[in-house]
Amino acid sequence: MTSWRDEDGLCPLCGRPLGRKTEAHHLIPRSLGGRETVALHPICHRKIHTTLTEREIAESHATLPALRAHPDIARFIRWIRNKPPDFYKRTERRSRP
């Protein structure tokens, strides 16, 4: 597994400094053969997985720019951008059709 942590110590999704806790996000889900990971805030990682299915991540959101462009994730990034690095709030699950 290749792990990547931004050399500036920033979350590659939201751009805020990484805090004490980070989680490895597989750009292509591990269940679908992905190996490359990036270090994210736990709240950023949760937002990705409550917004998109593993199939959606693999098929159309397997890059950081694609994730940031998703409307719900872009809205989340605007909301979280001024929060401290270790800020955490329970992420609500979306109801899936």
ABEGO torsion letter per residue (X at the ends): XBBBBBAAGBBAAAGBBBBABBBBBBABBAAAGBABBBBBBAAAAAAAAAABBAAAAAAAAABAAAAAABAAAAAAAAAAAABBAABBBBBBBBBBX
